Amino acid sequence: MSGRTIALVTGANKGIGYEIAAGLGALGWRIGVGARDRKRRDTAVEKLRAAGADAFGVPLDVADDASAAAAAELVADRAGGLDVLVNNAAITGGMPQTPTTVDPATVRAVVETNVIGVVRVTNAMLPMLRGSASPRIVNVSSSVGSLTLQTTPGIDMGPVPVAYLASKTFLNAVTVQYAKELSGTGILVNSACPGFTATDLNGFRGVRTPRQGAAVAIRLATLPDDGPTGGFFDDGGAVPW
């Protein structure tokens, strides 16, 4: 691998994912822009390059085994390895999602992308991450997945989109398990909450900009070697499970 830090950001063609890629690119890193949509992916790469980032496109459907494997091969060929993986790609599954009326197929689809997709992509990239001097995995989660906050009297977490919220709780549990298994390997694994950010995921109702939302993931992607692992963080620090 070259001396330049290599990162792959999934769902990097827009919103928070794009801003994570832009922020890491501004550090002089080489950035793989993971996305399903070819046109949006190409547009994002062009925009990042125009801003001075060393970016390249990575066709990636996180819900497809073959796509994840092919993405790993492409990153190995184009960059020679991988130092940082940011699992940002996610879907809401559409609203409303009340527990008593939700279509089980919706729950299945959301978990397939938001949780199983993270496992799929992480495992495909792990051989390269194991070869890095300072490997990091950042899973973009949400405080709506916090069981503590969801059950604390007086805290209003908004609507009850059961599939989406549960997928983030599930993702946090997966983060902890990866951190436990990879303890001692130097691979730091953490969950990041970007806050209520205005993206197409929420119909742009959020109060934070995508750049603000990207900040915590960038911080976790650039942790020192003695940084935390197995944690859940937002801009203010640790988020309760």
C-alpha positions as CSV (number, residue, x, y, z in Angstrom):
1,M,0.0,0.0,0.0
2,S,1.1,3.5,-0.7
3,G,1.8,6.0,2.1
4,R,-1.5,7.7,1.5
5,T,-4.4,6.8,3.7
6,I,-7.2,5.0,1.8
7,A,-10.9,5.2,2.8
8,L,-14.1,3.7,1.4
9,V,-17.3,5.5,2.2
10,T,-20.5,3.6,1.3
11,G,-23.5,5.7,0.1
12,A,-21.0,8.5,-0.7
13,N,-22.8,9.9,-3.7
14,K,-24.9,12.4,-1.7
15,G,-25.8,13.9,1.7
16,I,-23.7,12.9,4.8
17,G,-21.8,10.2,2.9
18,Y,-20.6,12.7,0.3
19,E,-19.6,15.2,3.0
20,I,-17.7,12.4,4.9
21,A,-15.8,11.6,1.6
22,A,-15.2,15.3,1.0
23,G,-13.9,15.8,4.6
24,L,-11.5,12.9,4.4
25,G,-10.4,13.8,0.9
26,A,-9.5,17.3,2.2
27,L,-7.1,15.6,4.6
28,G,-5.2,14.3,1.5
29,W,-6.6,10.8,1.7
30,R,-7.6,8.7,-1.3
31,I,-11.3,8.1,-1.2
32,G,-13.4,5.3,-2.7
33,V,-16.9,6.6,-3.4
34,G,-19.2,3.6,-2.9
35,A,-22.6,3.9,-4.4
36,R,-25.2,1.9,-6.5
37,D,-26.2,4.6,-8.9
38,R,-23.6,5.0,-11.6
39,K,-24.6,8.5,-12.7
40,R,-24.7,9.9,-9.1
41,R,-21.5,8.1,-8.3
42,D,-19.7,9.6,-11.3
43,T,-21.1,13.1,-10.5
44,A,-19.9,12.8,-6.9
45,V,-16.4,11.7,-8.0
46,E,-16.1,14.6,-10.5
47,K,-17.2,17.1,-7.8
48,L,-14.7,15.7,-5.3
49,R,-11.9,15.8,-7.8
50,A,-12.8,19.4,-8.8
51,A,-12.4,20.2,-5.1
52,G,-8.9,18.7,-5.1
53,A,-9.7,15.3,-3.6
54,D,-8.2,12.1,-4.9
55,A,-11.5,10.2,-5.4
56,F,-12.5,7.1,-7.4
57,G,-15.8,5.4,-7.9
58,V,-16.7,2.1,-6.4
59,P,-19.8,0.4,-7.7
60,L,-21.4,-1.0,-4.6
61,D,-24.8,-2.4,-3.7
62,V,-24.5,-3.3,0.0
63,A,-27.4,-5.7,-0.2
64,D,-25.6,-7.9,-2.8
65,D,-22.8,-10.4,-1.9
66,A,-21.2,-10.3,-5.4
67,S,-21.2,-6.5,-5.5
68,A,-19.4,-6.3,-2.1
69,A,-16.8,-8.9,-3.2
70,A,-16.3,-7.0,-6.5
71,A,-15.9,-3.7,-4.6
72,A,-13.2,-5.2,-2.5
73,E,-11.3,-6.4,-5.6
74,L,-11.7,-2.9,-7.2
75,V,-10.4,-1.1,-4.1
76,A,-7.4,-3.5,-3.9
77,D,-6.7,-3.0,-7.6
78,R,-7.1,0.8,-7.6
79,A,-5.7,1.7,-4.2
80,G,-3.6,-1.3,-3.1
81,G,-5.4,-1.7,0.2
82,L,-7.7,0.0,2.7
83,D,-7.3,1.8,6.0
84,V,-10.7,3.1,6.8
85,L,-14.2,1.9,6.1
86,V,-17.2,4.2,6.7
87,N,-20.5,2.2,6.5
88,N,-22.9,5.0,5.7
89,A,-25.3,3.6,3.2
90,A,-28.8,3.2,4.6
91,I,-32.5,3.4,3.8
92,T,-35.6,4.3,5.9
93,G,-38.0,1.9,4.2
94,G,-40.6,4.6,3.8
95,M,-43.2,5.9,6.3
96,P,-45.4,5.4,8.2
97,Q,-43.8,2.4,10.0
98,T,-46.0,1.8,13.0
99,P,-45.3,-1.6,14.6
100,T,-48.9,-2.8,14.4
101,T,-49.2,-2.0,10.7
102,V,-45.8,-2.4,9.2
103,D,-45.3,-4.8,6.3
104,P,-42.7,-7.5,7.4
105,A,-41.1,-7.1,4.0
106,T,-40.3,-3.5,4.9
107,V,-38.5,-4.6,8.1
108,R,-36.6,-7.2,6.1
109,A,-35.5,-4.8,3.4
110,V,-34.4,-2.2,5.9
111,V,-32.4,-4.7,8.0
112,E,-30.9,-6.1,4.8
113,T,-29.4,-2.7,3.9
114,N,-28.8,-1.1,7.2
115,V,-27.4,-4.1,9.2
116,I,-26.7,-7.1,7.0
117,G,-25.2,-4.7,4.4
118,V,-22.7,-3.5,7.0
119,V,-21.7,-7.0,7.9
120,R,-21.4,-7.9,4.3
121,V,-19.2,-5.0,3.3
122,T,-17.2,-5.0,6.5
123,N,-16.3,-8.7,6.0
124,A,-15.4,-8.2,2.4
125,M,-13.0,-5.3,3.3
126,L,-11.5,-6.9,6.5
127,P,-8.6,-8.6,4.8
128,M,-7.4,-5.2,3.6
129,L,-8.1,-3.5,6.9
130,R,-6.1,-6.1,8.7
131,G,-3.1,-5.1,6.6
132,S,-3.4,-1.4,7.6
133,A,-1.2,0.3,10.2
134,S,-4.2,2.2,11.6
135,P,-7.4,0.6,10.5
136,R,-10.8,2.2,11.4
137,I,-14.4,1.1,10.9
138,V,-17.1,3.7,11.4
139,N,-20.8,2.7,11.3
140,V,-23.1,5.6,10.7
141,S,-26.0,5.0,13.2
142,S,-28.5,7.3,14.9
143,S,-29.5,8.2,18.4
144,V,-33.0,7.1,17.5
145,G,-31.6,3.6,17.9
146,S,-30.8,4.3,21.6
147,L,-33.0,2.1,23.8
148,T,-32.0,4.4,26.7
149,L,-33.2,7.5,25.0
150,Q,-36.3,5.8,23.6
151,T,-37.4,4.8,27.1
152,T,-36.4,7.9,29.1
153,P,-39.5,9.9,30.3
154,G,-39.6,13.4,28.9
155,I,-37.5,12.7,25.8
156,D,-39.4,12.9,22.5
157,M,-37.7,10.9,19.8
158,G,-40.3,11.7,17.2
159,P,-42.3,9.2,15.2
160,V,-42.1,5.4,15.6
161,P,-40.6,4.1,12.4
162,V,-40.1,0.6,13.8
163,A,-38.0,-0.9,11.0
164,Y,-35.6,2.0,10.8
165,L,-35.2,2.6,14.5
166,A,-34.7,-1.1,15.2
167,S,-32.2,-1.4,12.4
168,K,-30.0,1.3,14.1
169,T,-30.3,-0.5,17.5
170,F,-29.3,-3.7,15.7
171,L,-26.4,-1.9,14.0
172,N,-25.1,-0.6,17.4
173,A,-25.2,-4.2,18.7
174,V,-23.2,-5.3,15.6
175,T,-20.7,-2.6,16.2
176,V,-20.1,-3.8,19.8
177,Q,-19.6,-7.4,18.6
178,Y,-17.1,-6.4,15.9
179,A,-15.2,-4.3,18.5
180,K,-15.0,-7.3,20.9
181,E,-13.9,-9.8,18.2
182,L,-11.3,-7.4,16.8
183,S,-10.0,-6.2,20.2
184,G,-6.2,-6.2,20.2
185,T,-5.9,-6.1,16.4
186,G,-5.6,-2.4,16.2
187,I,-8.9,-2.1,14.3
188,L,-11.1,0.5,16.1
189,V,-14.8,0.0,15.5
190,N,-17.4,2.7,16.5
191,S,-20.9,3.9,15.8
192,A,-21.5,7.5,14.9
193,C,-24.7,9.6,15.2
194,P,-24.7,12.5,12.8
195,G,-27.7,14.2,14.5
196,F,-30.9,15.3,12.8
197,T,-29.4,16.2,9.5
198,A,-31.3,17.5,6.5
199,T,-31.0,14.8,3.8
200,D,-33.4,13.1,1.4
201,L,-33.6,10.3,4.0
202,N,-35.9,12.5,6.1
203,G,-37.3,14.7,3.4
204,F,-34.7,17.4,4.3
205,R,-36.5,18.1,7.6
206,G,-33.3,17.9,9.6
207,V,-31.9,21.0,11.3
208,R,-28.2,20.2,10.7
209,T,-26.3,20.4,7.4
210,P,-24.8,17.3,5.9
211,R,-21.3,18.8,6.6
212,Q,-22.2,19.1,10.2
213,G,-23.6,15.6,10.2
214,A,-20.4,14.3,8.7
215,A,-18.1,15.7,11.4
216,V,-18.4,12.9,14.0
217,A,-17.7,10.2,11.4
218,I,-14.7,12.0,10.2
219,R,-13.5,12.3,13.8
220,L,-13.9,8.6,14.4
221,A,-12.3,7.8,11.1
222,T,-9.2,9.7,12.2
223,L,-8.9,8.5,15.8
224,P,-5.4,8.0,17.2
225,D,-4.3,4.4,17.8
226,D,-5.2,4.7,21.5
227,G,-8.7,5.9,20.6
228,P,-11.9,4.3,21.8
229,T,-13.5,1.2,20.2
230,G,-16.9,-0.3,20.6
231,G,-18.5,3.1,21.4
232,F,-21.4,5.2,20.2
233,F,-20.7,8.9,19.7
234,D,-22.1,12.2,18.5
235,D,-20.7,15.6,18.4
236,G,-21.3,16.0,22.2
237,G,-19.5,12.7,23.1
238,A,-20.8,9.3,24.1
239,V,-24.5,8.5,23.3
240,P,-26.2,6.1,25.7
241,W,-27.1,2.6,24.3
